[in-house]
């Protein structure tokens, strides 16, 4: 057997460039890379869900949903755990000292600061990311990714829309 036949080499084979944004929200491709599967092409798709939630879906090879990145308006009193994707609820041990971020190996949630929108009075904008790629959990990198994503959302039109 040759080294070229190992599963490890196959696991990392990507014939696409890692995105530099999640539907217009800039992110460091080095933070996304650990969560994306092998494949030939990647695309992102933006959708609007009920209640003002904006979802960015990362798709590999036109059929594999690799990741969701959401921006969701929820009542101000809601907790990070309430807003967290299911992958974080199963392992909610990693919370930052500021209590602004909660993360696990395959998902994370963040609470934005000072985001306002007249369409969502008395609500706060939460961000979340969830990876669906098997065997691609990385708690440390997911923590960095949710912080970077949330900070970019705080600087965006989503946080302070023009009237």
N, C-alpha and C positions, 0 to 999 in steps of 0.2 A: 504494500500500500504506500502511496505517496502522500506527502503533507497536503497536497492540493485536494485530496478527497475528504478532509476532515470537516465535520459539521461546523466548527468554529469559524473557518474561513467563509463558509456559505452564509452563516448568520449575519455577517457584516457586509455582504455584497449589496451595495446600493448603486444603481445606475442613474440616480437623480441627485440634483443639488438639494441640500437641506434648506427649507424655506427660511427667510430672514424676517418673516412677519407671520402673524396669525390673523389673517383677514384684515390687514392694514395696521395691526398693532405690532410694532417692531419688537423683535426678540433676537437674542444672540443664538445663531444656529448651533453653536457648541452646546447650548442648554437643551435644545430640542433633539439633537442627534441621538442621545442614548435611548430615546423613547420611540424611535421610528424604525419600522421593519425593513428588511431588504425588499427590493423591487426595482421596477424600471422607470416609474414616473410617480410624481406626487402632485396633488392639487389641494386647494382649500376651497371650501364652500361656506358662504355666510348665509344664515337663516335667522328669521325673527320668530321667536316662540311666544306663547301667551305671557302676559304680564310685563312685557318690556324686556324679556330676556333675548339677548343676542348670542347666537352660537356660531362658532367657527369650527367646522369639521375638517380634519386633515385626513385625506384619502390617499391610499397608495394603490397603484395599478387599477384605478377606476372602480374598485370594489371593496377594498379592505379599509374599514374605518380604523385609523390608527390613534386618533386623539380628538377630544372635544376641548375647546376653550370657550367658557361662557362668561358673560357679563349679565348679572341678574339683580334687579331691584327687589329688595325684601324689606319688611318692616324693620325699623332701626333697632328694635329690641332683640331681633333674632341673633342667634349665636353662630360662631364659625361651624360648629358641629352640625347645626341645622342646615346650613348652606352647603356643607361639604358633599362631594360626590361619594357614592357608596364605597369606593376603594379606600377613602380616607376614614369613613365611619368604622370600617373593620379594624383599623390600626391608628387610632387618634392620639398617639403618644407624642408626636413632634409638634409642639406649639411654640412659637417664638415668645420671648420675654414680653414683648409689646402686646401680645395676644392679638396681633393683627393677621397672623398666618398660621394655618394648621396644614400639615402635609404628611404624606406617607410615600412609599416607593412608587406607586402608580397614580397618585392624584394629590391634589392640593386645593385649598381655598384661601382667599384673601379678602380682607375688609378694606375698602377704600376710605380715604380721609377726605372730608369736605366736598364730596360730590353732590351736586344738586341738580334737580330737574323738576320743573313745575308740573310735569305729567306724573311725577311720582313723589308727591309731598309726603313727608314723614317716613321716607324710605331711605335706605342706604344701598349703594351699589357694591355688590360682592363679585369677586372674580373666582373662577374655578377652572382647573385643568384636570383632565382624566385621560390616561393612556390605556389603550386596549391591546397593546402589543405584548404577547406572552413572553415571559422570561426577560423582561426589560424594566425591572424595577430598580430605581436609584433614588433613595430617600434624600440624600444630600443635594443632588442635582435638581430634584423636584422642588426642594425648598428654595433654591436659587431661582429656578424658573418662575415659580409663582410670585416671588418678590419682584423680579424684573417685569413680568407681565402686568402685575397690579400697578407698579409705578408708571408704566407707559399708559395704561388706561387712565390713571389719575391726571395725566398730562393731555389727554385726548378730548375730543368733542363729546364723547360719551359721558364724561364726568361733568362738564360744564357746557351743555348745548346752548347755542345761540338762540335767542327768542325768535 
